[in-house]
Structures are given as C-alpha cells and as structure tokens.
Amino acid sequence: MIEEVAKNIYRVGVPLPGNPLKELNSYLIRGEDSDLLIDTGFRRPACREALEAGLAQLGSDPRRRDVLATHLHSDHSGMADLFVGPGRHIYMGRVDMEFLDQFLHSGVDRRTLRFVSEGFPPELAQAVNETNPARKEAVPAVTPAFRGLEDGEVLQVGEYRLQTLLVPGHTPGNCMFWLEEQGIMFSGDHILFDITPNITEWATLDDALGDYLDSLERVRDYPVKRTLPGHRATGDYRGRIDHLLVHHRERLAEAMTVVEANPGLTAYEIAGKMTWKIRSDSWETFPMVQKWFAVGECLSHLDYLRKRDKVRREQKDGLWRYEAV
C-alpha cells in the first residue's frame, strides 16, 4: 500500500471498490513544518479506512497537514475536508474550485440536460444520476479552508517547490504540479500511462478536447525524470504524451468517418458506432455508466470537429443531429 517514491514523498494506494480505475495514487510529502497530502479518494468508508491506515503508518500528524487536489473529481477531492488539519488549507486550481462550488450548490445537472438533448435516453440518464459519485461521494461544500491556485503559483513543502501548471481538458481547471529541481511531475489525471484519461464535454469549455490537446503540447518538453500519476503505474512521460496525441487524432478520424457515413445521427447513436475497449456484445448491452462516459467522450470529439467546421448539428424533434460539412 505504501511506497517511498522519492525522499520524503510517499505513495499511498487508496482502493476504489467497484470502479474500473481500481485505485487512487494518493501522495504524502513530508515537510519540516507541515505535510502535504495530494488527492484523497471517494468519500466512502473503504477509501477513508485505507488512507487513514496509510497515513498512520507514515506517522503523519493531521494537525500539520494541508491537502492538495489535482482536480475537482470526487475520487481526488471527495475526502479533502476529512484529512486537512485545523486551520490548514485545501488547495485546488481556482477554476476547478469555483466550478465545484457552483456544482455542489446547483439543483440542476446541466450535463444531464445536454446528454438527453444529444440522444441519451432520459431514463438511463436518471439512473446514472442516482448512482453518480460526482455528487454522492464528493466533498460536501467548498469551505473557507479552500484556497484556489493560479497557473504558475508555487507551494513550498519542506525542500520541495511545487509549481502549479494549469492544464484544462480533463476538467476545466485541472492542474499538474512540477518539481523542477528534482524533475518530478505530479500529473494527476492529465497523463495516465496504462489507461487513457476521460475527456468529456464541460459547460465552461467550448472545446474540452482542443484544450486537452493544447495542454499536452504545452507540457510535452518539460525535462521530467519521473511522473507520479493519479492512477496506476508510471512510465515514459514524453512518449506517453505523443501516444495520447496520436490516439485522439485517430479517434477524431473515427468519429468523422461515422458522421460521414451516417448523416443525421445523434451523439448517442454516433458513440454506439465507435469502438470502445469494453467487454460487451453490443451498444445495447453496454454497461450504463460506461455508456455515459462514452457519450461524453464522443461529444468532446464532436465539439472539436464542430469548432473546426468539419461537422455541423441541427436540432430536430428536440434532439441534436450531426452531419459532415
């Protein structure tokens, strides 16, 4: 469960039961006057027990502990308030912090409304929402302990200087954290090595996929010696970025091919004709939650193509339908 990945930096594995991600990589940086805990896990007993046990084994004093969330997703921020010390801070990129605050106070899930307008069956959307960890296992509120970070802002923890890198795409205010002197990059979910980060549509991003690809290009040439990702194993930093850029070019080509061959389909129907690494006989038997993620990814690719005048959409019978320009 615990691994020392660098001097005074420890990885604590936090299980994510029932989730295909399997485990979160939570990191503790031990400083002279304070500790910094990076990412926490879902707000559920199994996650809390595992993280508490790991931190106790490391001798981390909760009274001197700050928390840093790489982004707003509840598997990264859900227990932030449970592990921060009294009078200490919960750090998160300002853009994500403000989005999370609005999301937690909103009674209407704008994403659900869009998905239904894009052909996602309303009854399935309702079922997904009833089990959605984004609300059920999230931090309950953005409290005064939260502090928003700007691009380039630096946190000092012991001998380490963590520079904030704003890399939108996976979320509107997703961040990585760069330790220049040591050549270490905390990549969160921006760069994962044996799974592809989910890039979905966002209300505050006109072109989430375009932002993600631009963010990859922006950080590609950092002289990274070791990457510490949010999930699973690490790997070749620059090689993985190049692979992700190629992957999305191929996915854009596939989406374009489906639209050209099937004018007038909804995004839900287009997603059903794309290829996915899911064990399922057909789109009809596709797991419900995975359908949600697939349609979200499909929409981010369609938004990218619309932004570049490759496809257009028209609303018919209350649903958006796509065709090639």
C-alpha positions in Angstrom: 0.0 0.0 0.0 2.8 2.4 0.8 5.8 3.2 -1.4 8.5 5.8 -1.0 8.8 7.2 -4.5 11.4 9.9 -3.6 12.9 11.4 -0.5 10.1 12.2 1.9 7.5 11.6 -0.8 5.2 8.5 -0.3 2.5 6.9 -2.4 -0.5 5.6 -0.5 -2.8 3.3 -2.5 -6.4 4.1 -1.9 -8.8 1.4 -3.3 -11.8 2.5 -5.4 -14.2 -0.5 -5.0 -16.4 -1.2 -7.9 -14.7 1.4 -10.1 -12.7 0.4 -13.2 -9.9 2.7 -12.1 -9.3 0.3 -9.2 -7.1 2.5 -7.1 -6.1 6.1 -6.5 -2.5 7.1 -6.0 -2.5 9.5 -3.0 0.8 11.1 -2.2 2.2 12.4 1.0 5.0 14.9 1.0 6.6 15.2 4.4 8.0 18.7 5.2 9.8 20.1 8.2 6.8 22.2 9.4 3.9 20.7 7.5 2.8 17.7 5.4 1.0 17.9 2.1 -1.5 15.2 1.1 -2.1 15.1 -2.7 -5.6 13.6 -3.6 -7.7 11.7 -1.2 -10.2 9.2 -2.8 -14.0 9.0 -2.9 -16.0 9.9 0.2 -16.7 6.3 1.2 -15.6 4.1 4.2 -13.3 1.9 2.3 -11.3 4.8 0.9 -11.2 6.6 4.3 -10.1 3.5 6.2 -7.3 2.8 3.7 -6.0 6.4 3.7 -6.2 6.7 7.4 -4.2 3.5 7.9 -1.6 4.5 5.4 -1.1 8.0 6.9 -1.0 6.5 10.4 1.7 4.1 9.3 3.7 7.0 7.9 3.2 8.9 11.2 1.6 11.9 9.5 0.3 14.3 12.1 -3.2 15.6 11.0 -2.7 18.8 12.9 0.0 20.0 10.5 -1.5 18.6 7.3 -2.6 20.5 4.2 -4.4 18.9 1.3 -3.9 19.4 -2.4 -6.5 18.2 -5.0 -5.1 18.0 -8.6 -8.7 18.5 -9.8 -12.3 18.5 -8.8 -13.3 14.9 -9.5 -14.6 13.2 -6.3 -12.1 10.3 -6.5 -9.4 13.0 -6.0 -11.2 15.6 -3.8 -14.0 13.7 -2.0 -12.4 13.5 1.4 -10.3 16.6 1.3 -12.1 18.2 4.3 -11.7 14.9 6.4 -7.9 14.9 6.1 -7.0 18.6 6.3 -5.7 19.8 9.7 -7.4 22.5 11.8 -6.6 26.0 10.4 -4.8 24.4 7.4 -5.6 24.7 3.7 -7.2 22.6 1.0 -5.6 23.7 -2.3 -7.2 23.3 -5.7 -6.9 25.1 -9.0 -9.1 28.2 -8.8 -11.1 27.4 -11.9 -12.0 23.9 -10.6 -12.7 25.2 -7.1 -15.2 27.7 -8.4 -16.8 25.1 -10.8 -17.1 22.6 -7.9 -18.7 25.3 -5.6 -21.3 26.0 -8.3 -21.9 22.3 -9.0 -22.5 21.5 -5.3 -25.0 24.3 -5.0 -26.8 23.6 -8.2 -30.0 21.6 -8.2 -29.9 21.0 -11.9 -27.2 19.0 -13.6 -26.6 20.8 -16.8 -24.6 17.9 -18.2 -27.7 15.6 -17.9 -29.8 18.1 -19.8 -27.2 18.2 -22.6 -26.8 14.5 -22.8 -30.6 14.0 -23.1 -30.7 16.6 -25.9 -27.9 14.6 -27.6 -30.0 11.4 -27.6 -29.1 9.8 -24.3 -32.3 8.0 -23.1 -33.8 10.1 -20.2 -34.5 7.0 -18.1 -30.9 5.9 -18.3 -29.6 9.4 -17.5 -31.8 9.4 -14.4 -30.4 6.0 -13.4 -26.8 7.2 -13.8 -27.5 10.3 -11.7 -28.9 8.2 -8.9 -25.6 6.4 -8.5 -23.3 9.3 -9.7 -20.3 9.6 -7.3 -19.7 13.1 -8.6 -22.4 14.2 -6.0 -22.9 11.2 -3.7 -19.2 10.8 -2.8 -18.0 14.4 -3.2 -16.8 16.8 -0.6 -20.0 18.4 0.8 -19.0 22.0 0.4 -16.3 24.4 -0.6 -15.4 25.8 2.8 -13.2 28.7 3.9 -10.3 26.1 4.2 -10.2 26.0 0.3 -7.6 28.1 -1.5 -7.7 28.5 -5.3 -4.3 28.2 -7.1 -3.4 30.2 -10.2 -1.2 28.9 -13.0 2.4 29.3 -12.0 1.7 29.7 -8.3 4.2 27.8 -6.1 3.6 25.8 -2.9 6.6 25.1 -0.7 6.7 21.9 1.3 10.0 21.2 3.1 12.7 21.0 0.4 10.1 20.8 -2.4 8.7 23.6 -4.6 5.5 22.6 -6.4 4.8 24.8 -9.4 1.1 24.9 -10.4 0.6 24.1 -14.1 -3.0 24.8 -15.4 -3.8 22.0 -17.9 -7.5 22.2 -18.7 -9.3 19.5 -20.6 -9.9 16.6 -18.2 -11.6 19.2 -16.0 -11.9 22.9 -16.6 -9.2 23.7 -14.1 -7.2 20.5 -14.0 -3.7 21.1 -12.7 -0.3 19.3 -12.7 2.5 20.1 -10.2 6.1 20.4 -11.3 9.1 20.0 -9.0 11.7 21.5 -11.3 14.8 20.8 -9.2 14.0 17.1 -8.8 12.5 16.6 -12.2 9.3 15.2 -10.7 5.8 15.8 -12.2 2.6 15.1 -10.3 0.4 14.6 -13.4 -3.0 13.8 -11.7 -5.3 12.5 -14.4 -3.8 14.7 -17.2 -1.3 12.0 -18.1 -2.1 8.4 -17.2 0.0 5.5 -18.6 -2.0 2.3 -19.0 -5.4 3.9 -19.3 -6.5 6.9 -21.4 -7.8 9.9 -19.4 -11.5 10.6 -19.9 -12.1 13.8 -21.9 -15.7 14.8 -21.8 -17.6 17.9 -22.6 -17.9 20.7 -20.0 -20.3 23.6 -19.8 -17.5 26.1 -19.2 -15.3 24.8 -22.0 -16.3 25.3 -25.7 -13.7 22.8 -26.8 -12.6 20.5 -24.0 -10.6 18.1 -26.3 -8.9 21.0 -28.0 -7.9 22.4 -24.6 -6.6 19.0 -23.6 -4.5 18.6 -26.7 -3.1 22.1 -26.3 -2.3 21.3 -22.7 -0.4 18.2 -23.7 1.6 20.1 -26.2 2.3 22.9 -23.6 3.9 20.5 -21.1 5.4 18.0 -23.5 9.0 19.3 -23.4 9.4 19.6 -19.6 12.5 17.6 -18.6 10.6 15.1 -16.5 12.6 12.4 -14.8 9.7 10.8 -13.0 5.9 11.1 -13.4 3.6 10.5 -10.5 0.1 9.9 -11.9 -3.2 9.8 -10.2 -3.9 6.2 -11.1 -1.9 3.0 -11.7 1.7 2.8 -12.9 4.1 5.4 -14.2 6.0 5.4 -17.5 7.8 7.4 -20.2 6.5 10.9 -19.9 7.1 12.4 -23.3 6.4 9.1 -25.1 3.1 8.8 -23.4 2.1 12.4 -24.4 3.0 11.6 -28.0 0.9 8.4 -27.8 -2.1 10.4 -26.4 -1.9 13.0 -29.2 -1.9 10.2 -31.8 -4.7 8.4 -30.0 -7.0 11.4 -30.2 -6.2 12.1 -33.8 -7.3 8.5 -34.6 -10.5 8.9 -32.5 -11.3 12.2 -34.3 -10.9 10.4 -37.6 -13.1 7.6 -36.5 -15.8 10.0 -35.3 -15.6 11.9 -38.6 -16.0 8.6 -40.6 -19.1 7.6 -38.6 -20.7 11.1 -39.2 -19.9 11.0 -42.9 -21.3 7.5 -43.3 -24.4 8.1 -41.2 -25.7 11.7 -41.5 -28.4 12.7 -39.1 -27.4 10.6 -36.1 -27.4 11.9 -32.5 -24.2 11.8 -30.4 -25.7 8.8 -28.5 -26.0 6.9 -31.8 -22.6 8.0 -33.1 -21.0 6.8 -29.8 -22.7 3.4 -30.4 -20.9 3.1 -33.7 -17.5 3.9 -32.4 -15.1 1.4 -30.9 -14.6 1.1 -27.1 -12.4 -1.2 -25.0 -15.4 -2.5 -23.1 -16.4 -6.2 -22.9 -19.9 -6.0 -24.3 -21.7 -7.8 -27.1 -23.3 -4.6 -28.5 -24.1 -0.9 -27.7 -27.5 -2.1 -26.3 -25.8 -4.2 -23.6 -23.0 -1.7 -22.9 -22.8 -1.0 -19.1 -24.9 2.0 -18.3 -22.2 4.1 -16.6 -19.7 3.3 -19.3 -22.3 4.5 -21.9 -22.3 7.8 -20.0 -18.5 8.1 -20.3 -18.6 7.0 -23.9 -21.1 9.6 -24.9 -19.2 12.3 -23.0 -16.0 11.4 -24.9 -17.9 11.3 -28.2 -19.3 14.8 -27.5 -15.9 16.2 -26.8 -14.7 14.9 -30.2 -17.8 16.2 -32.0 -17.4 19.6 -30.3 -13.8 19.7 -31.6 -14.9 18.9 -35.1 -17.7 21.5 -35.0 -15.3 24.1 -33.7 -13.2 23.5 -36.8 -16.1 23.4 -39.3 -15.8 19.7 -40.0 -19.3 18.8 -38.8 -22.4 20.7 -38.0 -25.5 19.9 -36.0 -29.2 20.7 -36.3 -32.0 20.2 -33.8 -34.8 18.0 -35.0 -37.6 16.7 -32.8 -35.8 18.1 -29.7 -32.6 16.2 -30.4 -29.3 17.4 -31.9 -28.3 15.6 -35.1 -24.9 15.7 -36.9 -23.7 15.7 -40.4 -20.4 16.4 -42.2 -19.9 19.9 -43.5 
